[in-house]
Amino acid sequence: MRAEEIREMRAEDVAARIRELEEERFRLQFRSATEPLEDPLRLRVIRRDIARLKTVLREQTNG
């Protein structure tokens, strides 16, 4: 996800997307403890997307 795409979203949508990605990250981390993942780099991508979303959300709320 690119920052420009995120900036076009409403704050409620950004917060909802953060929740979705954090849930997916939790499931992947849990599964990675028991079995090898098909795409282990997906965890890195999710973590970076969450950071981007949180940064843009903070920018939107602080003005």
C-alpha positions in Angstrom: 0.0 0.0 0.0 1.3 3.4 -0.9 1.1 6.5 1.2 -0.8 8.4 -1.5 -3.5 5.7 -1.5 -3.8 5.8 2.3 -4.1 9.6 2.3 -7.1 9.4 0.0 -8.9 7.2 2.6 -11.0 8.5 5.4 -9.7 8.2 9.0 -12.3 5.5 9.8 -11.3 3.4 6.8 -7.6 3.7 7.8 -8.3 2.6 11.4 -10.4 -0.4 10.1 -7.6 -1.4 7.8 -5.1 -1.2 10.7 -7.3 -3.6 12.7 -7.6 -6.0 9.8 -3.8 -6.1 9.2 -3.0 -6.5 12.9 -5.4 -9.4 13.1 -3.7 -11.0 10.0 -0.3 -10.4 11.5 -1.3 -12.1 14.7 -2.6 -15.1 12.8 0.5 -15.4 10.7 2.8 -15.1 13.8 0.8 -17.7 15.6 0.9 -20.0 12.6 4.7 -19.4 12.0 5.4 -20.8 15.5 3.8 -24.2 14.5 4.6 -24.5 10.8 6.7 -22.9 8.1 4.8 -20.1 6.3 4.3 -20.2 2.5 5.4 -16.5 2.2 7.5 -15.5 5.3 8.0 -12.0 3.8 4.3 -11.3 4.2 4.9 -10.6 7.9 7.4 -7.8 7.0 5.0 -6.3 4.4 2.1 -6.3 6.9 4.3 -4.7 9.6 5.4 -1.9 7.2 1.8 -1.4 5.9 0.6 -1.0 9.5 3.4 1.6 10.2 2.4 3.5 7.1 -1.2 3.5 8.0 -0.6 4.6 11.5 1.7 7.4 10.3 -0.9 8.8 7.9 -3.7 8.4 10.5 -1.6 10.4 13.0 -1.0 13.1 10.3 -4.8 13.3 9.6 -5.8 13.5 13.3 -3.1 16.1 14.2 -3.9 18.2 11.1 
